[in-house]
Amino acid sequence: MNSSKKWVSLAVAVSMVSVLAACGTKATESSSTTSPAATAKGTEAPKAPAKFSMLLTDNNQPVPGGNPMEDPTIKYLAEKTNTILDITFLPAAQAEQLKKVKFASGELPDVIMDYGVNGDLFANNQLVALDEYIDKYGPNLKKVIPKAAWDGVTRGGKIYAIPESAAGDSPVNRMFYVRKDWMDKVGIKEAPKTPDEFLNMLRAFRDKDPNGNGKKDEIPLSGRENFTWLDTVLGMFGANEFGASLVNGELVPSNTSPQMKQALAYLRQLNDEKLLDSEFMTNKRNTWEQKIQNDQVGVWVHDPNLAWDWQDKLNKALPGKGAIVAPLLSPKAPGVQYAGFGISAFNKTFSVTKKAKDPAAIVKFFDWLVTQEGQEFINFGVPGNTFTKDGAGKITYNKQKDTDDKSILWRSQMFNLAGWNPELKKVQIGADAVAKLEEFFTVGKKEGQPNLLLGAPTFKSTQPEIGEFGVPGTMFIETAAKIVLGNQPLDYFDQFVKDWKTRGGNDLVKQATDWYNANGKK
């Protein structure tokens, strides 16, 4: 979705009556008064729906708009969880900036979607510790989400977010995609295992006309603006734009490590040999995707969870071409133990702020999402609308997502906490799609760099060009671009590291190293 898209604010008010059989339910759990008639029968009066606000990111998907009362998906979700939902979607491209603006102005939601424990809110003591609520109201969450994911959202022994389980799929969310049919056409029988072999494969893609149009228009490797989706190339050298590396006993941002200098030298060679998309620093998403669908790109980096989407797009864009999307295990440079992107025990997370009046109801909401009924909603939508289920439990799903299941593109991305469920996915997208995804997941489980910052607080500089520890700031992006494009020599990287340290980086390294030695060191 275009980054200029306006916020879509959902205010879903659903009044409902749901009788909760509760002979042993404590009166303190009810937000309504028990009637004499109900007391005489030994039952509680229906509870009033719990109201709370949520701040989500749209993930570039077409989120609901118009009158929320007419949106069957949100209405059903609210009814099943006995809630009144006030949901605001932020455009993905501007989400982080817009969140900071909202927080600074005191506009806190009750629930915030993030990708870890929000450092600013945690530092300002604005998040609710969820341990007691999860123990009491989240039995399904505890069952479905593994310990490693909970560990990643634990600070000082307390849980500050509900994480989406990454168990069952790939622990890395960025991987090499390669056109296997191109490999076959240029005579490459085995996947490259080293950067040199990877280089030779790209040269063959450049020189041997694998798309067969005689135009020499192939782009062996493509990426997107500001070094996005080139992560796995850096990972061949044990480098990473994000995360941290141990260097001489200190924890340093991986983008300042010696391994990054090696990786940038390699990217510069790819650019010099015209093996890297000449527009890699300016490609917008649509332009980048169009090049791939036009049969021009041999290798790119993306989320393994979208493997079938890519295969399906190429099937439609190149009918009869026999295009095959395949995963490529990251080649390793000499001496590299862990290649690829950084490992994550979870994907998105949901934190509860201290503005929330009823954290228990919020935990119950998320607990329902990981039940069988909740997972069926996430995968298939509203019963009787986009799917049916017979007495034997067989599900019939209306798969025409472009015309019928309009919420499928955002529903699972927003609310799936249970992770990979192949049996439900086979019903949703078919056995071929599941097989393709599992092909990528199998490779993804064989690679990835350890997350040395798991459970760490945010180490943040006051200098905007420095940014947060382990997150690339503008200094890194500008330095990397100048080196790869040939505008500065490779040793310019050393000056960048020196400047980074003197502008506040040394203090961040000390904070991170002290934390690692006390908490993260294994």
C-alpha positions as CSV (number, residue, x, y, z in Angstrom):
1,M,0.0,0.0,0.0
2,N,1.2,3.5,-0.9
3,S,3.1,5.2,1.9
4,S,0.9,8.3,1.5
5,K,-2.1,6.3,2.4
6,K,-4.1,7.9,5.2
7,W,-4.5,6.2,8.5
8,V,-7.5,3.9,8.7
9,S,-9.1,4.1,12.1
10,L,-11.5,1.4,13.1
11,A,-13.9,1.9,16.0
12,V,-15.9,-1.3,16.3
13,A,-18.7,-1.2,18.8
14,V,-20.4,-4.5,19.3
15,S,-23.0,-5.0,21.9
16,M,-23.6,-8.7,22.6
17,V,-25.1,-11.1,25.1
18,S,-23.0,-14.1,25.7
19,V,-23.9,-16.4,28.6
20,L,-20.8,-17.7,30.3
21,A,-21.5,-20.8,32.3
22,A,-19.8,-19.9,35.5
23,C,-20.9,-21.7,38.6
24,G,-17.4,-21.3,40.0
25,T,-16.5,-18.1,38.3
26,K,-15.4,-15.4,40.7
27,A,-17.5,-12.3,41.0
28,T,-14.4,-10.2,40.8
29,E,-13.9,-11.3,37.2
30,S,-17.3,-9.8,36.1
31,S,-17.6,-6.2,35.1
32,S,-21.4,-6.2,35.4
33,T,-23.7,-6.6,38.3
34,T,-25.3,-10.0,39.0
35,S,-29.1,-10.0,38.8
36,P,-31.2,-11.7,41.6
37,A,-32.6,-14.0,39.0
38,A,-29.1,-15.0,37.8
39,T,-28.0,-15.5,41.4
40,A,-31.0,-17.8,42.2
41,K,-30.0,-19.9,39.2
42,G,-26.3,-20.0,40.2
43,T,-25.2,-18.2,37.1
44,E,-23.6,-14.8,36.4
45,A,-25.2,-12.1,34.3
46,P,-23.6,-11.5,30.9
47,K,-20.4,-9.4,31.1
48,A,-20.3,-6.1,29.3
49,P,-17.8,-6.1,26.3
50,A,-14.4,-4.9,27.2
51,K,-13.3,-1.8,25.2
52,F,-9.7,-1.2,24.2
53,S,-7.7,0.5,21.5
54,M,-5.1,-1.1,19.3
55,L,-2.3,0.5,17.2
56,L,-1.3,-1.7,14.3
57,T,0.9,-1.5,11.2
58,D,-0.8,-2.2,7.9
59,N,2.1,-4.3,6.5
60,N,1.3,-2.7,3.1
61,Q,-2.0,-4.6,2.9
62,P,-5.4,-3.2,2.0
63,V,-6.9,-2.9,5.5
64,P,-10.6,-2.4,6.3
65,G,-12.2,1.0,5.7
66,G,-15.6,2.6,5.6
67,N,-18.2,1.9,8.3
68,P,-16.6,-0.6,10.7
69,M,-20.1,-1.8,11.7
70,E,-20.4,-3.2,8.2
71,D,-17.1,-5.0,8.3
72,P,-17.9,-8.6,9.0
73,T,-14.4,-9.6,9.9
74,I,-13.9,-7.1,12.7
75,K,-17.4,-7.5,13.9
76,Y,-17.1,-11.3,14.2
77,L,-13.7,-10.9,16.0
78,A,-15.3,-8.5,18.5
79,E,-18.3,-10.8,19.0
80,K,-16.2,-13.9,19.7
81,T,-13.9,-12.1,22.1
82,N,-16.7,-10.0,23.8
83,T,-14.8,-6.8,23.0
84,I,-15.3,-3.3,21.5
85,L,-12.3,-2.7,19.4
86,D,-10.9,0.7,18.4
87,I,-8.2,-0.1,15.8
88,T,-5.9,2.3,14.1
89,F,-3.7,1.1,11.2
90,L,-0.5,3.0,10.4
91,P,1.0,2.9,6.9
92,A,4.0,0.6,7.1
93,A,6.5,2.9,5.5
94,Q,5.8,5.6,8.1
95,A,4.8,3.5,11.1
96,E,7.9,3.9,13.3
97,Q,8.0,7.7,12.8
98,L,4.2,8.1,13.4
99,K,4.4,5.9,16.5
100,K,7.1,8.2,18.0
101,V,5.0,11.3,17.2
102,K,1.9,9.8,18.9
103,F,3.9,8.7,22.0
104,A,5.6,12.0,22.3
105,S,2.2,13.8,22.3
106,G,0.8,11.4,24.9
107,E,-1.5,9.5,22.5
108,L,-1.0,6.0,23.9
109,P,-3.2,3.1,22.7
110,D,-4.1,0.3,25.0
111,V,-2.3,-2.3,22.8
112,I,0.6,-1.7,20.4
113,M,1.9,-4.0,17.7
114,D,5.7,-4.0,17.4
115,Y,8.6,-6.3,16.7
116,G,9.8,-6.7,20.2
117,V,9.5,-4.8,23.4
118,N,9.2,-1.1,22.5
119,G,12.3,0.5,24.0
120,D,10.9,4.0,24.5
121,L,7.7,2.8,26.2
122,F,9.6,0.3,28.4
123,A,12.2,2.9,29.4
124,N,9.4,5.3,30.4
125,N,7.6,2.6,32.5
126,Q,4.6,2.7,30.3
127,L,4.2,-1.0,29.6
128,V,2.3,-3.6,31.7
129,A,4.1,-6.7,33.0
130,L,1.9,-9.5,31.7
131,D,3.1,-12.6,33.7
132,E,0.2,-12.8,36.1
133,Y,-2.4,-12.1,33.4
134,I,-0.9,-14.7,31.1
135,D,-0.8,-17.3,33.9
136,K,-4.4,-16.7,34.7
137,Y,-6.0,-15.8,31.4
138,G,-3.7,-17.1,28.7
139,P,-3.5,-20.9,28.9
140,N,-3.5,-21.3,25.2
141,L,-0.9,-18.7,24.7
142,K,1.4,-20.5,27.1
143,K,0.7,-23.8,25.3
144,V,1.2,-22.6,21.7
145,I,4.1,-20.0,22.0
146,P,7.5,-21.5,22.8
147,K,9.8,-20.5,25.7
148,A,12.4,-18.9,23.3
149,A,9.7,-16.4,22.1
150,W,8.7,-15.5,25.6
151,D,12.4,-15.1,26.5
152,G,12.8,-12.5,23.8
153,V,10.1,-10.3,25.3
154,T,11.2,-10.6,28.9
155,R,12.9,-7.8,30.7
156,G,14.1,-8.0,34.3
157,G,12.4,-11.4,34.6
158,K,9.0,-10.0,33.5
159,I,7.1,-10.5,30.2
160,Y,6.2,-7.2,28.5
161,A,4.7,-8.4,25.2
162,I,2.8,-11.3,23.6
163,P,5.0,-12.6,20.8
164,E,3.9,-14.3,17.6
165,S,5.5,-17.8,17.5
166,A,8.1,-18.4,14.8
167,A,8.2,-22.1,15.7
168,G,7.5,-24.4,12.8
169,D,8.5,-22.0,10.1
170,S,11.8,-20.3,9.3
171,P,13.8,-18.7,12.2
172,V,15.1,-16.1,9.7
173,N,12.7,-13.8,7.9
174,R,15.0,-13.0,5.0
175,M,16.4,-15.5,2.6
176,F,17.9,-15.9,-0.8
177,Y,15.4,-16.6,-3.6
178,V,16.9,-18.0,-6.8
179,R,15.4,-18.8,-10.2
180,K,16.1,-22.5,-10.3
181,D,15.1,-22.7,-14.0
182,W,17.8,-20.1,-14.7
183,M,20.4,-22.2,-12.9
184,D,19.3,-25.2,-15.1
185,K,19.6,-23.2,-18.3
186,V,23.1,-21.9,-17.6
187,G,24.3,-25.4,-16.5
188,I,24.7,-24.8,-12.7
189,K,24.0,-28.2,-11.2
190,E,24.8,-27.5,-7.5
191,A,23.9,-24.5,-5.4
192,P,26.9,-22.2,-4.6
193,K,28.4,-22.8,-1.2
194,T,31.0,-19.9,-1.1
195,P,30.9,-16.3,-2.2
196,D,33.2,-17.1,-5.1
197,E,30.8,-19.8,-6.4
198,F,27.9,-17.4,-5.9
199,L,29.8,-14.8,-7.9
200,N,30.3,-17.3,-10.8
201,M,26.6,-18.1,-10.8
202,L,25.7,-14.4,-11.1
203,R,28.2,-14.1,-13.9
204,A,26.5,-16.9,-15.8
205,F,23.1,-15.2,-15.3
206,R,24.7,-12.0,-16.8
207,D,26.3,-13.7,-19.7
208,K,24.3,-16.7,-20.8
209,D,20.9,-15.2,-21.5
210,P,18.9,-17.4,-19.0
211,N,15.6,-15.6,-19.8
212,G,16.1,-16.5,-23.5
213,N,15.1,-13.1,-25.0
214,G,18.5,-12.3,-26.5
215,K,18.4,-8.8,-25.1
216,K,21.1,-9.1,-22.3
217,D,18.7,-7.5,-19.9
218,E,19.2,-9.9,-17.1
219,I,19.8,-8.5,-13.6
220,P,21.7,-11.2,-11.8
221,L,21.0,-9.8,-8.3
222,S,18.5,-7.1,-7.3
223,G,17.8,-5.1,-4.1
224,R,15.7,-2.2,-3.0
225,E,16.4,1.4,-1.8
226,N,18.7,2.1,1.0
227,F,20.2,-1.4,1.1
228,T,16.9,-3.1,2.0
229,W,16.7,-6.8,1.0
230,L,20.4,-7.3,0.5
231,D,20.8,-8.6,4.0
232,T,21.6,-12.2,3.0
233,V,24.5,-11.0,0.8
234,L,26.0,-9.3,3.8
235,G,25.2,-12.5,5.8
236,M,27.6,-14.6,3.7
237,F,30.4,-12.8,5.6
238,G,28.7,-13.0,9.0
239,A,27.7,-9.3,8.7
240,N,24.3,-7.8,9.3
241,E,22.8,-4.3,9.0
242,F,21.0,-5.1,12.2
243,G,22.0,-6.9,15.4
244,A,25.3,-7.2,17.1
245,S,28.7,-9.0,16.8
246,L,31.4,-9.8,19.3
247,V,34.7,-8.1,18.4
248,N,37.6,-8.4,20.8
249,G,35.4,-9.0,23.7
250,E,33.1,-6.1,23.0
251,L,29.5,-6.2,21.7
252,V,29.4,-3.9,18.7
253,P,26.7,-3.2,16.1
254,S,27.2,-5.7,13.2
255,N,27.1,-2.8,10.8
256,T,30.4,-1.5,12.3
257,S,32.2,-4.8,12.4
258,P,35.2,-5.9,10.3
259,Q,32.9,-8.5,8.7
260,M,30.8,-5.6,7.3
261,K,33.8,-4.1,5.6
262,Q,34.4,-7.5,3.8
263,A,30.8,-7.6,2.8
264,L,30.8,-4.1,1.3
265,A,34.0,-5.0,-0.6
266,Y,32.1,-7.9,-2.1
267,L,29.0,-5.8,-3.0
268,R,31.3,-3.3,-4.6
269,Q,32.8,-6.0,-6.8
270,L,29.2,-7.1,-7.8
271,N,28.4,-3.5,-8.7
272,D,31.7,-3.1,-10.7
273,E,30.9,-6.3,-12.7
274,K,27.3,-5.2,-13.4
275,L,26.0,-8.2,-11.4
276,L,24.0,-6.0,-9.0
277,D,21.0,-4.0,-10.1
278,S,22.2,-0.5,-11.0
279,E,19.1,0.9,-9.4
280,F,19.4,-1.0,-6.1
281,M,19.7,2.2,-4.1
282,T,16.5,3.7,-5.6
283,N,14.2,0.8,-6.4
284,K,10.8,1.2,-4.9
285,R,8.8,-1.9,-4.0
286,N,6.6,-1.8,-7.1
287,T,9.6,-1.3,-9.5
288,W,11.6,-4.0,-7.8
289,E,8.7,-6.5,-8.0
290,Q,8.0,-5.7,-11.6
291,K,11.6,-6.4,-12.6
292,I,11.3,-9.8,-11.0
293,Q,7.9,-10.6,-12.6
294,N,9.3,-9.4,-16.0
295,D,11.7,-12.3,-16.0
296,Q,14.7,-10.1,-15.4
297,V,16.0,-11.0,-12.0
298,G,17.9,-14.2,-11.1
299,V,18.4,-13.7,-7.3
300,W,16.7,-11.6,-4.7
301,V,16.2,-11.6,-0.9
302,H,12.8,-11.7,0.7
303,D,10.6,-13.2,3.5
304,P,10.4,-17.1,3.2
305,N,6.8,-16.8,4.4
306,L,6.0,-15.3,1.0
307,A,7.6,-18.1,-1.1
308,W,4.3,-19.3,-2.5
309,D,3.2,-15.7,-3.3
310,W,6.3,-15.3,-5.4
311,Q,5.9,-18.6,-7.2
312,D,2.2,-17.8,-7.8
313,K,3.1,-14.3,-9.2
314,L,5.7,-15.7,-11.6
315,N,3.3,-18.5,-12.7
316,K,0.8,-15.8,-13.7
317,A,3.3,-13.3,-15.0
318,L,5.2,-15.9,-17.1
319,P,2.7,-18.5,-18.2
320,G,4.4,-21.5,-19.8
321,K,7.8,-20.2,-18.9
322,G,8.4,-22.9,-16.3
323,A,9.7,-20.3,-13.7
324,I,10.8,-22.0,-10.5
325,V,11.4,-20.1,-7.3
326,A,13.8,-22.0,-5.0
327,P,15.5,-21.2,-1.7
328,L,19.2,-20.9,-1.6
329,L,21.2,-21.7,1.6
330,S,23.5,-18.8,2.2
331,P,27.0,-19.4,1.0
332,K,29.7,-18.9,3.6
333,A,32.9,-16.9,3.3
334,P,36.0,-18.6,4.8
335,G,35.9,-18.7,8.6
336,V,32.2,-17.8,8.9
337,Q,30.4,-20.0,11.3
338,Y,26.9,-18.5,11.0
339,A,25.6,-17.1,7.7
340,G,22.4,-15.5,6.7
341,F,20.1,-13.1,8.5
342,G,19.6,-12.8,12.2
343,I,17.6,-15.5,13.9
344,S,14.4,-14.4,15.6
345,A,12.4,-16.5,18.0
346,F,9.3,-14.5,17.2
347,N,7.8,-12.2,14.5
348,K,5.5,-9.4,15.6
349,T,4.6,-8.7,19.2
350,F,1.7,-7.0,21.1
351,S,2.4,-5.0,24.3
352,V,-0.2,-3.6,26.7
353,T,0.3,-0.1,27.9
354,K,-0.6,1.3,31.3
355,K,-3.4,3.2,29.7
356,A,-5.3,0.0,29.4
357,K,-8.1,-0.4,32.0
358,D,-8.6,-4.1,31.6
359,P,-5.3,-6.0,30.7
360,A,-7.1,-9.3,31.6
361,A,-9.6,-8.8,28.8
362,I,-6.8,-8.0,26.4
363,V,-4.9,-11.2,27.3
364,K,-8.2,-13.2,26.9
365,F,-8.6,-11.6,23.4
366,F,-5.2,-12.8,22.3
367,D,-5.7,-16.2,24.0
368,W,-8.8,-16.8,21.8
369,L,-6.8,-16.1,18.7
370,V,-4.5,-19.1,19.2
371,T,-7.4,-21.6,19.9
372,Q,-8.5,-23.9,17.1
373,E,-11.5,-21.6,16.5
374,G,-9.3,-18.5,16.5
375,Q,-6.8,-20.1,14.0
376,E,-9.7,-21.1,11.8
377,F,-10.8,-17.4,11.8
378,I,-7.3,-16.2,11.0
379,N,-6.9,-18.7,8.1
380,F,-10.5,-18.7,6.7
381,G,-12.3,-15.7,7.9
382,V,-15.9,-15.6,9.1
383,P,-17.9,-18.9,9.3
384,G,-20.8,-18.9,6.8
385,N,-19.2,-16.0,4.9
386,T,-15.8,-17.2,3.6
387,F,-15.9,-20.8,4.9
388,T,-18.1,-23.5,6.1
389,K,-17.5,-26.5,8.4
390,D,-19.6,-29.7,8.4
391,G,-20.4,-31.9,11.4
392,A,-17.3,-34.0,10.8
393,G,-15.1,-30.9,11.1
394,K,-14.3,-30.7,7.3
395,I,-13.7,-27.1,6.2
396,T,-14.7,-25.8,2.8
397,Y,-13.0,-22.5,2.1
398,N,-13.8,-19.9,-0.5
399,K,-10.3,-19.4,-1.9
400,Q,-11.1,-16.6,-4.3
401,K,-9.3,-14.1,-2.1
402,D,-9.5,-11.3,-4.7
403,T,-13.2,-11.4,-4.9
404,D,-14.5,-13.1,-1.8
405,D,-12.1,-13.3,1.1
406,K,-11.1,-9.7,1.0
407,S,-9.6,-9.7,4.5
408,I,-7.2,-12.6,4.0
409,L,-4.3,-10.3,3.0
410,W,-4.3,-8.5,6.3
411,R,-6.1,-10.8,8.7
412,S,-3.3,-13.4,9.2
413,Q,-0.5,-10.7,9.2
414,M,-2.2,-8.8,12.0
415,F,-3.6,-11.5,14.2
416,N,-1.8,-14.8,13.7
417,L,0.1,-15.6,16.9
418,A,0.2,-19.4,16.6
419,G,2.7,-19.4,13.7
420,W,2.8,-22.2,11.0
421,N,-0.2,-24.6,10.8
422,P,0.4,-26.7,7.7
423,E,-2.9,-28.6,8.0
424,L,-5.0,-25.4,8.0
425,K,-2.8,-23.9,5.3
426,K,-3.4,-26.8,3.0
427,V,-7.1,-26.1,3.1
428,Q,-6.4,-22.4,2.7
429,I,-3.8,-22.3,-0.1
430,G,-3.4,-25.9,-1.3
431,A,-0.9,-28.7,-0.9
432,D,1.5,-27.3,-3.6
433,A,1.7,-24.0,-1.8
434,V,2.4,-25.6,1.5
435,A,5.1,-27.8,-0.1
436,K,6.8,-24.7,-1.5
437,L,6.7,-22.9,1.8
438,E,8.1,-25.9,3.7
439,E,10.9,-26.1,1.1
440,F,11.9,-22.6,2.1
441,F,11.4,-23.3,5.8
442,T,13.6,-26.3,5.7
443,V,16.5,-24.3,4.3
444,G,15.8,-21.4,6.7
445,K,16.2,-23.7,9.7
446,K,19.8,-24.4,8.5
447,E,21.0,-20.9,8.6
448,G,20.9,-17.6,10.6
449,Q,23.1,-15.6,12.9
450,P,22.5,-15.8,16.6
451,N,20.7,-12.9,18.2
452,L,23.1,-11.6,20.8
453,L,20.7,-8.9,21.8
454,L,17.8,-11.2,22.7
455,G,16.1,-9.7,25.7
456,A,18.2,-6.6,25.7
457,P,16.8,-3.1,26.3
458,T,17.2,-0.4,23.7
459,F,20.6,1.3,23.7
460,K,19.9,4.6,22.0
461,S,22.0,7.7,21.1
462,T,20.9,11.3,21.2
463,Q,22.5,11.7,17.8
464,P,19.9,10.9,15.0
465,E,22.6,9.7,12.6
466,I,23.7,7.2,15.1
467,G,20.3,5.9,16.0
468,E,19.8,2.8,18.1
469,F,22.5,0.2,18.8
470,G,22.1,-2.6,16.2
471,V,19.9,-0.6,13.9
472,P,21.5,1.1,10.9
473,G,21.4,4.9,11.0
474,T,21.9,7.3,8.1
475,M,25.7,7.3,8.7
476,F,25.9,3.6,7.8
477,I,23.5,3.9,4.8
478,E,25.4,6.8,3.3
479,T,28.8,5.2,3.9
480,A,27.8,1.9,2.4
481,A,26.3,3.5,-0.7
482,K,29.5,5.6,-1.3
483,I,31.7,2.5,-1.1
484,V,29.6,0.1,-3.2
485,L,29.0,2.7,-5.9
486,G,32.7,3.5,-6.1
487,N,32.5,7.1,-4.8
488,Q,34.8,6.3,-1.9
489,P,37.6,3.7,-1.3
490,L,36.9,0.7,0.9
491,D,39.0,2.2,3.7
492,Y,36.4,4.9,4.0
493,F,34.5,2.4,6.1
494,D,37.2,2.7,8.8
495,Q,36.6,6.4,9.0
496,F,32.9,5.8,9.4
497,V,33.5,3.4,12.3
498,K,35.8,6.0,14.0
499,D,33.2,8.8,13.5
500,W,30.4,6.5,14.7
501,K,32.3,5.8,17.9
502,T,33.2,9.5,18.6
503,R,29.7,10.7,18.1
504,G,28.3,8.5,20.8
505,G,28.9,5.0,19.7
506,N,31.6,4.3,22.3
507,D,29.0,4.8,25.0
508,L,26.5,2.5,23.3
509,V,29.1,-0.2,23.0
510,K,29.9,0.0,26.7
511,Q,26.2,-0.2,27.6
512,A,25.6,-3.1,25.3
513,T,28.8,-5.0,26.4
514,D,28.0,-4.5,30.1
515,W,24.5,-5.8,29.5
516,Y,25.8,-8.8,27.5
517,N,28.3,-9.7,30.1
518,A,25.7,-9.6,32.8
519,N,22.7,-11.1,31.1
520,G,23.2,-12.4,27.6
521,K,26.5,-14.1,27.6
522,K,26.2,-17.9,27.2
